[in-house]
Each structure stands twice: as C-alpha cells, then as structure tokens.
C-alpha cells in the first residue's frame, strides 16, 4: 500500500472550514501512513527501553556513592527521567518532524503550499508531520514517572497532579516556541539543518534536573533550550519541590515566548513572500 498524500487528501476541504480541520486531517493521514510500517513500533520500543535502562543504570551508579544529587533523591530523579522520556516522545511525535519539514519546504521553495491554504500558516506548518511510534517514548515515560512517584515518601496530592499536567503542557509549548523561532531562521538562512542536532544534543542533558548543572549551563537549558521548563518543572510539581516563584517565572516566560514566536513567524513569512515575489 502506498503512503497517503495529505496534500491531495485536503484538496477538497472547504476554504471556510474550521481552522483545525486541515491539521487534523494531516494527523489522520499521518497515522494511516505510519501504520503501514508496524515494524517501526518494535524498533522504537526497543530503543526506548534501552534508553530508559541506561538512565536507570546511571542513577544506580550515582546513588551507590551518595544519598542525593544536589538535594534530589533517587525517586525524584526517577520522576525526572520519566518526564525526560515523556517530553522527548512528544517532541519526536510532533515538534521535530514538523520543524524539519518546514526547513525543507523553505529550502525547496514548496512553502507556498502552506501559505495558500485557508488556515493559519503557523498552525498548519506546525501540524503536518507526525511520527506515531515516538508515542512509545511517552507511554514508557509515563510508566517510569508513576514508578518514581509511588516511591516518594509524601505521596501525591490532587494539587500536585493538576500542577503537573499544567506544567507539562506549558513546557511542551515552550519547547515548540523556541524551536519554531530558531527554525524560522530558515527564511533568512536557508541551510538550518544543524538546528535539530543542536536541540537534540542539548535535550539529552535534560535527563537530570537543570539545578545540578553550573549556572551558565542552567540558564542555557532553561531559556534557550527550555529543558528546565519542559522536564524539571513538571517533575518539581510531582515531587513537591515547585515554588511559587518558579510558577510565576514560567507563566511570564510562556507569555513572552508566545508573543515573540508569533512576531518572528510573521516577519519570516513576509520575508519569504517578498523573496518569491
């Protein structure tokens, strides 16, 4: 069976339809295409288990020599490791493939397809490619997170759980914003392939709380590659380490990031339209 083309599938969509209709169509078509290659599921699941096992072995080695890591206990770090896989899975599922396709479209001159659709261009550019099998990272990460939570001495309250869900959502949105801002540089500098390697490399450090790193690296991992907001803050919420100061800072940074992302996107698309004209 040949892959389904979302471009042809969406050609019959009404121009005045819902703004979410075409992105949802791309998601459905993407899932159909991915299901044709079920072997990817086994490969991705194996990779996920190897990654988690490696992380747990590293934690075991660390706690053979100490009782905590800069104030973080073993169960708390297991929660961080679980969140690292959850957020990484979401990045691999939706953010990374869409940013890669955006760079390719700008480089090849096929971004006009996005601009001519009757939906918001940023929304469509951010929701065209999905890697279904990366959700195995999310599922395994949730399992590891739960395993860490049940080992906590003080358990889990409803307030912590609600804060965790909110913090995780905000963290993923922040990763998307920063990644899109950097990827939008392709409108000016066509070859931006190193961006994904940069984010992937920096994100690997997120399997440990950002508070264990030196100040300069902590700032980089919080504001440039927001691993701190995406991984550490949700883990802090689950483990009872989250402070109100951190909550306020996260909300402020989210508002600023959303505004800057939209502004940079508009500047980039105007530059692209001017160049093609």
Residue pairs with C-beta under 8 A, 6 or more apart in sequence:
1 36
3 33
3 36
4 29
4 32
4 33
5 29
6 25
6 26
6 29
6 30
6 128
7 113
9 25
9 29
10 22
10 25
10 26
10 117
13 21
13 22
13 25
13 118
14 118
15 118
16 118
17 118
19 119
19 120
19 123
20 123
21 119
22 117
22 119
22 124
23 119
23 123
23 124
23 126
23 127
23 128
26 124
26 127
26 128
26 129
26 130
27 127
27 130
30 128
30 129
30 130
30 132
31 130
31 132
34 40
34 130
34 131
34 132
34 133
35 132
40 133
41 133
41 136
43 133
44 133
44 134
44 136
44 137
45 133
45 136
45 140
48 85
48 89
48 136
48 137
48 140
49 140
51 85
52 81
52 85
52 140
52 141
52 144
55 81
55 84
55 207
56 78
56 81
59 74
59 77
59 78
59 81
62 69
63 69
63 74
67 73
69 77
69 208
69 209
69 212
70 209
70 211
70 212
71 211
72 80
72 209
72 211
72 212
74 151
75 148
75 149
75 151
75 152
75 239
76 148
76 152
76 235
76 239
76 241
77 148
77 208
77 209
78 144
78 145
78 147
78 148
78 151
79 145
79 148
79 149
79 152
79 235
79 238
79 239
80 148
80 207
80 208
80 209
80 231
80 232
80 235
81 144
81 148
81 207
82 141
82 142
82 143
82 144
82 145
82 146
82 147
82 148
83 141
83 145
83 168
83 231
83 234
83 235
84 141
84 206
84 207
84 231
85 137
85 138
85 140
85 141
85 144
86 137
86 138
86 141
86 142
86 145
86 168
87 141
87 168
87 171
87 172
87 175
87 206
87 230
87 231
87 234
88 137
88 141
88 203
88 206
89 134
89 135
89 136
89 137
89 138
89 139
89 141
90 134
90 138
90 172
91 172
91 175
91 203
92 131
92 134
92 137
93 130
93 131
93 132
93 134
93 135
93 138
94 126
94 127
94 129
94 130
95 126
95 172
95 175
95 176
95 179
96 131
96 179
96 196
96 199
96 200
97 129
97 130
97 131
98 125
98 126
98 127
98 128
98 129
99 179
99 180
99 183
99 195
99 196
100 129
100 196
101 125
101 128
101 129
102 111
102 125
102 183
102 186
103 183
103 186
103 192
103 193
103 195
104 110
105 111
105 113
105 114
105 125
106 186
106 187
106 190
106 272
107 186
107 190
107 191
109 276
111 125
111 272
112 276
114 121
114 124
114 125
114 128
115 121
115 269
115 272
115 273
117 124
121 265
121 269
122 180
122 262
122 265
126 176
126 180
145 238
149 156
149 238
149 239
152 239
152 240
154 240
156 238
160 237
160 238
160 240
161 238
163 237
163 242
163 247
164 234
164 237
164 238
166 237
167 229
167 233
167 234
167 236
167 237
167 242
167 250
168 230
168 234
170 229
170 233
170 250
170 251
170 254
171 226
171 229
171 230
171 231
171 233
171 234
172 230
173 254
173 257
173 258
174 226
174 229
174 230
174 253
174 254
174 257
175 226
175 229
175 230
177 257
177 258
177 260
177 261
178 224
178 225
178 226
178 257
179 195
179 199
180 261
180 264
180 265
181 260
181 261
181 264
182 192
182 195
182 198
182 199
183 192
183 195
184 264
184 265
184 267
184 268
185 192
185 195
185 268
186 192
186 268
187 267
187 268
187 269
187 271
187 272
188 268
188 271
198 225
199 225
202 220
202 221
202 224
202 225
202 227
203 225
203 227
205 213
205 217
205 221
205 227
206 221
206 227
206 230
206 231
206 232
207 231
209 231
209 232
209 235
209 236
210 217
210 218
210 221
210 222
210 227
210 228
210 231
210 232
211 218
211 232
213 221
218 228
221 227
221 228
222 228
222 229
223 253
226 253
229 250
229 253
233 242
233 246
233 250
235 241
236 242
236 246
